[in-house]
């Protein structure tokens, strides 16, 4: 599987609790933080929930 790089670009302030928990599950805490994950259906589903808060690029 390929890897994807996820960058947090917007804050989770005033967002629903499920979106905050999704960001935490992805490993994103601070603005501008970058994490790398495998390109699995579970990860893609989590990214889809918070796609307005993160930017995604394929490695």
C-alpha positions as CSV (number, residue, x, y, z in Angstrom):
1,X,0.0,0.0,0.0
2,X,1.1,3.5,-0.6
3,X,1.6,6.1,2.2
4,X,-0.1,9.4,2.6
5,X,1.0,12.6,4.3
6,X,-1.6,14.5,6.3
7,X,-1.1,18.1,7.5
8,X,-3.4,19.9,9.9
9,X,-4.2,23.3,8.3
10,X,-7.2,24.5,10.3
11,X,-8.1,24.5,14.0
12,X,-10.6,22.2,15.6
13,X,-12.0,25.0,17.8
14,X,-15.8,25.2,17.5
15,X,-16.0,21.9,15.7
16,X,-18.2,18.9,16.7
17,X,-16.7,16.5,19.2
18,X,-16.5,13.6,16.7
19,X,-14.3,15.7,14.4
20,X,-12.0,16.6,17.3
21,X,-11.7,12.9,18.2
22,X,-11.0,12.0,14.6
23,X,-8.1,14.4,14.5
24,X,-6.7,13.0,17.7
25,X,-7.0,9.4,16.3
26,X,-5.1,10.5,13.2
27,X,-2.3,11.8,15.5
28,X,-2.8,15.5,14.8
29,X,-2.6,17.9,17.7
30,X,-1.0,21.2,16.6
31,X,-1.4,23.4,13.6
32,X,1.0,22.5,10.8
33,X,1.7,19.1,12.3
34,X,2.4,16.4,9.7
35,X,1.8,12.7,10.1
36,X,2.2,9.8,7.7
37,X,-0.2,6.8,7.5
38,X,-0.8,3.9,5.2
39,X,-3.5,4.4,2.6
40,X,-6.1,2.1,4.1
41,X,-9.9,2.4,3.9
42,X,-10.1,3.2,7.7
43,X,-7.6,6.1,7.4
44,X,-9.3,7.4,4.2
45,X,-12.7,7.4,6.0
46,X,-11.3,9.4,8.9
47,X,-9.7,11.9,6.5
48,X,-13.0,12.2,4.7
49,X,-14.7,13.3,8.0
50,X,-12.2,16.1,8.5
51,X,-11.2,16.9,4.9
52,X,-11.9,20.6,5.5
53,X,-9.3,20.7,8.4
54,X,-6.4,18.9,6.8
55,X,-4.5,18.7,3.5
56,X,-3.5,15.3,2.1
57,X,-0.8,14.3,-0.3
58,X,0.4,11.0,-1.6
59,X,4.0,10.0,-1.0
